[in-house]
Amino acid sequence: MQSSKEIELMTSEKELVKFYKKVLTIVSVSQIFGGAGLAAGITVG
């Protein structure tokens, strides 16, 4: 089941691209910080 907001997002390709870029940026940043945290943990531990 999709909410009306999700359906509205799917219909607008421009908005969808913007949404994907935002998600990709968030995932990339979290990966970088996660990797840095893991490296620091290994170095200290």
N, C-alpha and C positions, 0 to 999 in steps of 0.2 A: 504494500500500500504506500502510495506516495502522497505527500501533502501538496497542497496547491502551490506552495512556494517552490518545492522541488520541480514540479511540472513546469512552472513559469521559468525556472532556471534552465531547464532542458530546451525550452522553445527558443530561448535567446542564445544564439551561438557566441555572440560577443561576451555576454555575461558568463557563459560557461568557460570560455578561454581564460577570462579574468579569475574565475573561481579556481580553475586548475593551477594557474600560476601562483595563486595565494597558497593553496595547499602544498604545492611543490616547494615553495619557499620555506614554509613552516617545517615540513619534513626534513629538508636539507639542513636547516639550522639546528633542529633537534638531533640529527645524526652527527653533526659536527661537535656539538656540546657533549653528546653521549660518548663519542670517540675520545674526546679530550678527557672526559671524566674517567673513562676506562684506562687510558694511558697513564693518567695521574695515579690511579689506584694501583696499577701494576708497578709503577716506578716507586711509589711509597711502600707498598706491601712487598 
